[in-house]
Amino acid sequence: MRYAVIGVGGVGGYYGGKLARIGKDVHFLFHSDYEYVLEHGLRVDSCDGDFLLPHVNAYERAADMPQCDVVLVALKTVNEQLLKELLPPLLKDDTLVVLIQNGVGVEQDVQQWFPDVALAAGLAFICSAKAGPGHVNHQCYGSINIGNFSCPDPRRVDAVLDDLHAAGIEAANVEYHEARWKKAVWNMPFNGLTVTLDTQTDQLLANPATERLVRDMMMEVVGAARALGVPHVDEPFVEKMMAMTRVMTPYSPSMKLDFDFHRPMEIEYIYSRPIAIARQAGFHMAKLEMLEQQLRFLMKKELK
């Protein structure tokens, strides 16, 4: 299959790079890194082994890219509107678009813009960030769950999973709503708290007060999922996420990096949308709503 990658940062660069490394036909859309990558290639420093792709299919404009069987979208959701322009040149009748993005409600919005396009959610459990032009720093983990949102032929999702497995990536096919809300269990506490408390994941769990706060917020996500009838988002999964985070490399999530580098934060899909969806189902995520309000205050203050 021919792949396109939109958003070649820590996530898109890692998964696209791993696929290209084993010889898959991968085409990367770059922005500011385009000239650098043409000259120097794409470099991935990884806990699983560093590698350099000296020559990649690099493009500066989506209009110059070929139509693809699979599009991996790893854009920040603050740039979601760009998909209206970036996706059409890449689409065939049977293209599968995998949205490897944070938050809840992403697929619903993109489907409104592209009613006939097959969509799936990509939920990455990975500590990875862009370290410089054409340079990805993958610190730990790296698995990805894919939840089918609107693809009529599930074999197309299975084919992507087969390619990911061949590239050495742990990948699983999971129920869509379960996938999105399981990712929210980790994302909603850690992204915002590292910003408001100016810290990293390890410090949040090293302090008994903030460890309790993280767990309470995770349980709010569990409560929302239960109210919505989403299966397998439960207390044992919370404990699994806490245990995974305790042993991971001290980490600044994407929202903390965005705040530190004076970029807009992904508040809408990570916080506002799931909080509103839960409230419609009769569940109030009180502590996470307070965190959302603090983040909106900080972003407004920062962007003045």
Secondary structure, 3 states (H helix, E strand, C coil): CEEEEECCCCCHHHHHHHHHHCCCEEEEECCCCHHHHHHHCEEEEECCCCEEECCCEEECCHHHCCCCCEEEECCCHHHHHHHHHHCHHHCCCCCEEEECCCCCCHHHHHHHHCCCCEEEEEEEEEEEEEEECCEEEEEEEEEEEEEECCCCCHHHHHHHHHHHHHCCCCEEEECHHHHHHHHHHHHHHHHHHHHHCCCCHHHHHHCHHHHHHHHHHHHHHHHHHHHCCCCCCCHHHHHHHHHHHHHCCCCCCHHHHHHHCCCCCCHHHHHHHHHHHHHHCCCCCHHHHHHHHHHHHHHHHHCC
